Amino acid sequence: ISFCQAQQLFFCEQTDSLGRPLNASDTFFIDKNGSYITLLVDVNGKLFSDYAEFIIYTVNAATGEENYDNTIRVDAAYNWTYFWKQIVFYNSGIYHVIVVDDSKKKLCEGKLTLLVH
């Protein structure tokens, strides 16, 4: 679980009907064929944005060096107080996720560790 500017990014298995994280963690075991992880952003107010982006980097555990992996866009509405996206991850490792709004302003960020079982 990570914080930035009062918004929160949760990594979880899923969300409940009120947008709360279920089984939140910074570390998950994934299947060798890929597994869904839900990325949930609690905006702590209203989003005021037409979309948000999850910018994903892989992190080299030995050096801390980050390499761009992917950007996933989520269409949004100005009055949203939270939003989420289920993303399939296929590889073990450390991931740095930065969430930005439609003006590229950083909302929050966090690191996720995935282990293949």
C-alpha positions as CSV (number, residue, x, y, z in Angstrom):
1,I,0.0,0.0,0.0
2,S,1.4,3.3,-1.0
3,F,0.7,7.0,-0.5
4,C,1.0,10.3,-2.4
5,Q,-0.9,13.5,-2.0
6,A,-3.5,11.8,0.2
7,Q,-4.5,9.5,-2.7
8,Q,-3.8,5.8,-2.1
9,L,-2.8,3.0,-4.4
10,F,-3.8,-0.5,-3.3
11,F,-2.7,-3.8,-4.8
12,C,-5.4,-6.4,-4.1
13,E,-7.2,-9.5,-5.3
14,Q,-10.4,-7.6,-5.9
15,T,-12.6,-4.8,-4.6
16,D,-15.9,-4.9,-2.8
17,S,-19.0,-3.0,-4.0
18,L,-18.0,0.1,-2.1
19,G,-14.5,0.2,-3.7
20,R,-12.6,-1.1,-0.7
21,P,-9.7,-3.4,-1.3
22,L,-10.0,-7.1,-0.5
23,N,-6.8,-9.0,0.4
24,A,-4.5,-6.0,-0.2
25,S,-0.8,-6.6,-0.1
26,D,2.4,-5.4,-1.7
27,T,3.4,-9.1,-2.5
28,F,1.5,-11.7,-4.4
29,F,2.1,-15.2,-5.8
30,I,1.1,-15.5,-9.4
31,D,0.6,-18.4,-11.7
32,K,3.2,-19.2,-14.4
33,N,0.5,-18.5,-17.0
34,G,-0.3,-15.1,-15.5
35,S,-2.6,-13.8,-12.8
36,Y,-4.8,-10.8,-12.3
37,I,-3.9,-8.2,-9.7
38,T,-6.3,-5.4,-9.1
39,L,-4.9,-1.9,-8.8
40,L,-7.2,0.3,-6.8
41,V,-6.9,4.1,-6.4
42,D,-8.7,5.8,-3.6
43,V,-8.8,9.4,-4.8
44,N,-9.7,10.9,-1.4
45,G,-12.1,13.4,-3.0
46,K,-13.1,13.6,-6.6
47,L,-10.9,12.7,-9.5
48,F,-11.6,15.7,-11.8
49,S,-10.2,13.8,-14.8
50,D,-11.5,12.1,-18.0
51,Y,-9.0,9.3,-17.6
52,A,-6.1,8.0,-15.6
53,E,-3.0,6.0,-16.5
54,F,-1.1,3.3,-14.7
55,I,2.5,3.6,-15.8
56,I,4.3,0.4,-15.0
57,Y,8.1,-0.1,-14.6
58,T,10.1,-3.2,-13.8
59,V,12.7,-2.8,-11.1
60,N,16.0,-4.5,-11.1
61,A,16.3,-6.0,-7.6
62,A,20.1,-5.8,-7.5
63,T,20.6,-2.2,-8.9
64,G,17.2,-0.5,-8.3
65,E,17.3,0.5,-12.0
66,E,13.8,0.9,-13.5
67,N,12.8,0.0,-17.0
68,Y,9.5,1.1,-18.7
69,D,7.1,-1.9,-19.1
70,N,3.6,-0.6,-20.0
71,T,1.0,2.1,-19.7
72,I,-2.6,1.1,-19.1
73,R,-5.3,3.8,-19.5
74,V,-8.6,3.8,-17.6
75,D,-11.5,6.0,-18.8
76,A,-12.8,7.9,-15.8
77,A,-15.4,10.5,-14.7
78,Y,-14.8,13.8,-12.9
79,N,-16.9,12.7,-9.9
80,W,-15.2,9.4,-9.3
81,T,-13.9,8.9,-5.8
82,Y,-12.1,5.7,-6.6
83,F,-11.2,3.6,-9.7
84,W,-9.6,0.3,-10.3
85,K,-8.2,-1.9,-13.1
86,Q,-7.5,-5.6,-13.1
87,I,-4.1,-6.2,-14.8
88,V,-2.6,-9.6,-15.8
89,F,1.0,-10.0,-14.7
90,Y,3.0,-12.9,-16.2
91,N,6.5,-12.4,-14.7
92,S,7.9,-12.4,-11.2
93,G,9.7,-9.4,-10.1
94,I,9.4,-5.9,-8.6
95,Y,7.1,-3.4,-10.3
96,H,6.9,0.3,-9.7
97,V,3.5,1.7,-10.6
98,I,2.8,5.4,-11.0
99,V,-0.8,6.7,-11.5
100,V,-1.3,10.0,-13.3
101,D,-4.5,11.9,-14.3
102,D,-5.3,13.2,-17.8
103,S,-2.9,16.2,-17.2
104,K,-0.1,13.8,-16.3
105,K,-0.2,15.0,-12.7
106,K,1.0,12.2,-10.4
107,L,-1.9,10.9,-8.2
108,C,0.0,8.2,-6.3
109,E,2.5,5.4,-6.7
110,G,3.6,2.1,-5.2
111,K,5.8,-0.9,-5.6
112,L,4.5,-4.5,-6.0
113,T,6.5,-7.7,-5.7
114,L,5.3,-10.8,-7.6
115,L,6.5,-14.3,-7.2
116,V,5.7,-17.2,-9.5
117,H,4.5,-20.4,-7.8
